[in-house]
Amino acid sequence: MKEMIAAGLLLSAAIAGRALALEPAAQAGPHPPEQPERTMNPTLESITESVLEDAATRTGIARASLKVEGAITVTWSDGSLGCPQPGMNYTMALVPGYRIRVRAGDQVLDYHASRRGYFVLCPAGMAMEPMVDESM
């Protein structure tokens, strides 16, 4: 029964267009557990707000002291959202999304997001460049 529930959850995540993590959450590395979507229609602004909250929590820097250095509409080349992890499999389809860079003190945090509201913090040196969405 547990296997059937787990398989159903994986299928639901795949249908929702999310990258599937095939490892336990405790070993998720730079990809945090999926966050609940905060709005039914996430926008660049609403996702940026969620990213700022995440950056404040991760760094311990007050949210008011964080600076958005860039927030753009992009298309990711696959379900990794431009931040592939070794040994992981991702959907091989273009994924509309966003790239949000946040300055936190001396560091710049590089967040990659889908337009469905899911985002990941991509560690330095692991990011792949997206296609910039010229239509937006």
N, C-alpha and C positions, 0 to 999 in steps of 0.2 A: 504494500500500500504506500509506504514512504517513497519507494522508487517511482510509483505512478504519479505521486504529487510532485516530486522533483522534476520528472520529465515534463509535466504540465507547466510548471513554472518556467523551465527553460524554453518551452515552446512559446509561452506567452511573451517572454522577453524577446525572442526572435521575431515574433509577429510585430511587436512594438518597435522594431528597428534598432534595438540596442545591441551593443557588442556583448557577446556572451563570455563570461569569465568561467573557465572550466576548472577552476581551482578553488579551494576553500576560501571563505572571506578573510580568514586570518592571514592568508598568504597573498592577499590581493595587491600588495605593493603600492605603487603610486595611484592606482585606481581605487577610490573609496567605494564602499558598498553603495548600491544605487540609492539616490536620494528620491524621496517622494516628489512628484512634480508639484510645484507650488501653484500653478495656474493651469487652466484648461487650454489656453492658447498662449504658450510662452512667447515672449518677444525678446529682442536683444536687450531691451531695458530690464525686463524682469529677470532674465538669466544673469545679467550683469549684477543685479542686486544680490542674487543667490551666490554668485561667485565672490563678491565682496564679503559676504558673511562667512563663507568658507575660508577665504584668505585671512580674515581677522582671527578666526578660530585656530587655523594652522600656525600662524606666526605669533600670535599673542599681541599683535599690534592693533591698537584701537582702529575701528572701522573708519572713523573720521580722518585718520592719518594715512589711509591708503589712497593711492591715486591710480585711476584707470589711464593707462598709457595708450591703449588702443582697444577698440571694440568694433570688429568688422564682420560683415556677412561673407561667408565662404562656402565652398563645397569641398567636403573631405572625399578622398579617393576610395575609402572603404569604411567599414564599421569600426575600425580602430580610432576613428576621429583624428587621424594624423599622429597618433601616439601608440604605435604597435609595441606590444610586449613580447619578448622572446617566448616561443613555444605556444603562443595563442593563435587561435583561428578566428577570423572575422568575416562578416558578410562582405561579399565582393560586389558592392554596388555603390554608386555615388550617394553621399549623405549630405544633404543641405544642413548648414550649421553656422557656427560663429567661432571666432577666435578672440579671446579677451585677455589682454595683458595688464597685470596689476603690479604697480610698484609698491613694495612693502619694505621700507627702509632702504638697504643697499641691494636688495634682490628684486628681480622681476619674475613674477609667477605667470606662467603661460598656461591658460585654461583653454581647452577645446570643448566645444559643445555641439549637440545636435539641436535642431529646431524643435524637437519634442521636449527639451528641457533637461536632458541628461548631460552632465559635463564631467570632465576629468582634468586633473592638474597634470600636465605633462612635464616630467623632469627635464632639466637642462641637458641638451645633447641628444634627446630622444625624439624631438618633434620633427615631423615631416611637414613641408610647406603645403598649404591648401591651394585650391584654385580660388581666386578672388571672384566673388559673384558681382559682375559688372552691372547686372540688372537692378540692383538694390540701391 
